[in-house]
């Protein structure tokens, strides 16, 4: 009887620790995203840096502008991208900035996906172009389920479940792609619906705080339940 009571108490304490850890993780994610939003706001308020120089410089988010040319690559569509309540895909194309060692992927914006999930028939731009926007890390990968990249229509289009530039470079037989992507300025007359919102396809900080509160509530409930069961069985 005593052994069973101890095991139940240990199980309850394990639940308390697990729920508390999940709550702390959610709070940490909220702080990370708040810092990202604050950093982005400061960057957008400042002047644009040369694109080639920003690619060669320190990692992070940079407001950039520069000239270059689009490479002769097929369009890449990133799946499961939300815009408000709508779900669709985002188009990425390869761009070689003038003076930069590596090309990078440019986010040309969002298009809806029909019910039969036919990919949009939108080719990548070709030739020289002057671009501006936000140099940022690729969209968060999250939980990987299955393969992340597959060709469609004999390689004329590609579909990605998560965006990893190194994987795209291998698939397109390019020497390399820069680890950051260019979020294209919505004012430019290229591409589709877009904005410079970095958290458009993920949870905002307040959602993480709400989930943290739920996990801490479960931890408190597990702790109280463990105490009640311990003293009740002890009697």
TISE-974015 format. One line per 3 residues: number of its first residue (from 1); their letters; for each residue x negated, y negated, z negated of C-alpha. Coordinates in Angstrom, 3 decimals, m for minus. Example, Ala and Ser with C-alpha at 12.3 -4.5 7.8 and 13.67 -1.06 7.14 Angstrom:
1) as) m12.300:4.500:m7.800  m13.670:1.060:m7.140
END
This chain:
1) xxx) 0.000:0.000:0.000  m2.804:m2.372:m0.924  m4.672:m1.505:2.277
4) xxx) m1.615:m2.256:4.377  m1.118:m5.613:2.643  m4.741:m6.565:3.276
7) xxx) m4.472:m5.610:6.947  m1.324:m7.705:7.346  m3.032:m10.653:5.675
10) xxx) m6.071:m10.330:7.934  m3.834:m10.154:10.993  m1.994:m13.275:9.888
13) xxx) m5.234:m15.161:9.308  m6.464:m14.120:12.752  m3.304:m15.608:14.244
16) xxx) m3.861:m18.824:12.301  m7.432:m19.097:13.587  m6.428:m18.285:17.165
19) xxx) m3.544:m20.788:17.245  m5.765:m23.464:15.664  m8.495:m22.860:18.240
22) xxx) m5.979:m23.247:21.066  m4.726:m26.469:19.519  m8.256:m27.859:19.266
25) xxx) m8.915:m26.880:22.886  m5.813:m28.762:24.039  m6.878:m31.841:22.059
28) xxx) m10.323:m31.614:23.633  m8.809:m31.484:27.118  m6.692:m34.544:26.309
31) xxx) m9.799:m36.490:25.243  m11.711:m35.385:28.344  m8.936:m36.525:30.659
34) xxx) m8.497:m39.833:28.853  m12.228:m40.478:29.298  m11.948:m39.537:32.985
37) xxx) m9.063:m41.959:33.519  m10.879:m44.762:31.710  m14.047:m44.141:33.726
40) xxx) m12.077:m44.097:36.975  m10.327:m47.374:36.155  m13.670:m49.048:35.504
43) xxx) m15.165:m47.684:38.719  m12.208:m48.810:40.842  m12.456:m52.320:39.409
46) xxx) m16.086:m52.648:40.511  m17.757:m53.033:43.910  m18.242:m50.128:46.307
49) xxx) m21.648:m48.442:46.475  m23.244:m47.165:49.697  m21.956:m43.640:50.271
52) xxx) m25.333:m42.083:51.108  m26.972:m43.606:48.041  m24.158:m42.483:45.734
55) xxx) m24.445:m38.914:47.045  m28.152:m38.892:46.258  m27.671:m40.487:42.840
58) xxx) m26.274:m39.259:39.562  m23.186:m37.098:39.372  m19.881:m38.619:38.412
61) xxx) m17.183:m40.769:39.926  m18.252:m43.583:42.240  m16.421:m46.113:44.400
64) xxx) m18.152:m45.858:47.774  m18.100:m46.994:51.388  m20.222:m46.006:54.339
67) xxx) m20.445:m44.993:57.969  m21.043:m41.596:59.505  m19.395:m39.035:61.735
70) xxx) m16.911:m36.230:61.317  m18.348:m32.803:62.073  m16.818:m30.390:64.549
73) xxx) m15.264:m28.132:61.901  m11.715:m26.798:61.497  m9.362:m28.365:58.957
76) xxx) m9.326:m26.869:55.473  m6.003:m26.860:53.620  m5.990:m26.649:49.822
79) xxx) m2.903:m24.760:48.663  m0.517:m25.408:45.743  m0.919:m29.181:45.656
82) xxx) 1.857:m31.162:44.018  2.962:m34.683:44.888  5.707:m35.623:42.474
85) xxx) 8.164:m32.741:42.539  7.084:m31.589:45.995  4.575:m28.832:46.698
88) xxx) 2.315:m28.817:49.736  m1.291:m28.728:50.877  m4.179:m31.198:51.072
91) xxx) m6.370:m31.496:54.151  m10.159:m31.557:53.898  m12.622:m32.185:56.731
94) xxx) m16.430:m32.303:56.881  m18.129:m35.688:57.234  m21.829:m36.475:57.648
97) xxx) m22.625:m39.883:56.115  m25.369:m41.863:57.852  m28.590:m41.538:55.873
100) xxx) m27.369:m38.674:53.664  m29.080:m35.295:53.485  m25.851:m33.297:53.276
103) xxx) m22.341:m33.633:54.679  m19.381:m33.645:52.327  m15.694:m32.779:52.352
106) xxx) m13.268:m35.665:52.781  m9.756:m35.492:51.325  m7.450:m36.792:54.062
109) xxx) m4.288:m36.446:52.031  m1.203:m34.355:51.370  1.432:m32.807:53.619
112) xxx) 4.494:m30.730:52.642  4.515:m27.007:53.330  7.678:m25.544:54.930
115) xxx) 9.490:m22.523:53.563  7.723:m20.130:55.933  4.366:m21.515:54.685
118) xxx) 3.165:m22.396:58.175  0.091:m24.593:57.847  0.364:m28.091:59.361
121) xxx) m0.947:m28.548:62.896  m3.213:m31.492:62.084  m6.768:m31.442:63.416
124) xxx) m9.713:m33.137:61.765  m10.818:m36.527:63.113  m13.774:m36.510:65.464
127) xxx) m16.690:m38.832:66.059  m17.983:m41.881:64.213  m15.999:m43.479:61.403
130) xxx) m16.371:m45.963:58.554  m14.898:m44.534:55.345  m14.264:m45.789:51.844
133) xxx) m12.822:m44.243:48.740  m13.691:m42.439:45.541  m16.570:m39.980:45.340
136) xxx) m15.463:m37.432:42.757  m15.810:m33.772:41.745  m13.637:m31.288:43.666
139) xxx) m10.220:m30.461:42.189  m10.533:m28.247:39.120  m10.676:m24.565:39.980
142) xxx) m8.756:m23.292:36.936  m7.932:m19.586:36.837  m9.130:m17.787:39.956
145) xxx) m6.642:m15.278:41.317  m7.897:m13.342:44.329  m10.017:m14.697:47.146
148) xxx) m10.379:m18.435:47.331  m10.835:m19.016:51.056  m9.413:m17.351:54.155
151) xxx) m9.318:m18.163:57.899  m6.065:m18.614:59.788  m5.425:m18.494:63.553
154) xxx) m8.828:m17.000:64.288  m10.653:m19.609:62.221  m8.889:m22.611:63.784
157) xxx) m7.566:m23.468:60.328  m8.604:m22.414:56.823  m6.586:m22.025:53.630
160) xxx) m8.165:m22.364:50.178  m6.672:m21.490:46.809  m9.464:m23.411:45.080
163) xxx) m12.031:m25.781:46.531  m15.699:m24.875:46.153  m17.952:m26.736:48.626
166) xxx) m20.696:m24.092:48.501  m18.205:m21.392:49.482  m16.827:m23.549:52.305
169) xxx) m20.345:m24.216:53.608  m21.021:m20.474:53.808  m17.721:m19.820:55.581
172) xxx) m18.359:m22.599:58.120  m22.026:m21.608:58.520  m23.266:m25.009:57.405
175) xxx) m26.620:m25.346:55.600  m24.877:m27.024:52.654  m22.060:m29.306:51.543
178) xxx) m22.377:m31.937:48.839  m20.915:m30.807:45.480  m18.593:m33.822:45.376
181) xxx) m15.735:m34.786:47.695  m14.596:m38.155:49.035  m11.064:m39.143:48.032
184) xxx) m10.187:m41.324:50.997  m8.910:m44.849:50.374  m5.113:m44.871:50.984
187) xxx) m5.480:m48.162:52.915  m7.492:m46.555:55.706  m5.525:m45.614:58.856
190) xxx) m6.511:m41.940:58.682  m4.882:m38.822:57.352  m1.685:m38.387:55.388
193) xxx) 0.014:m39.293:52.093  m2.582:m39.845:49.391  m3.692:m41.885:46.414
196) xxx) m6.726:m42.049:44.136  m4.997:m40.391:41.181  m7.428:m37.763:39.891
199) xxx) m4.877:m35.954:37.686  m2.099:m35.664:40.263  m2.205:m31.855:40.304
202) xxx) m2.910:m31.193:36.654  m1.604:m31.981:33.165  m1.913:m35.566:31.859
205) xxx) m3.435:m36.209:28.399  m0.045:m36.584:26.692  0.989:m33.109:27.852
208) xxx) m2.157:m31.626:26.336  m1.381:m33.384:23.056  2.135:m31.967:23.118
211) xxx) 0.807:m28.448:23.622  m1.759:m29.011:20.857  1.039:m29.944:18.477
214) xxx) 2.883:m26.744:19.385  m0.189:m24.581:18.754  m0.870:m26.275:15.405
217) xxx) 2.784:m25.746:14.494  2.446:m22.040:15.269  m0.725:m21.914:13.165
220) xxx) 1.100:m23.481:10.235  4.034:m21.092:10.642  1.697:m18.091:10.777
223) xxx) m0.089:m19.283:7.638  3.133:m19.776:5.675  4.492:m16.415:6.845
226) xxx) 1.275:m14.678:5.795  1.470:m16.225:2.331  5.114:m15.237:1.891
229) xxx) 4.486:m11.641:2.958  1.420:m11.372:0.722  3.129:m12.559:m2.464
232) xxx) 6.362:m10.700:m1.726  4.544:m7.402:m1.263  2.363:m8.101:m4.288
235) x) 5.459:m8.185:m6.482
END
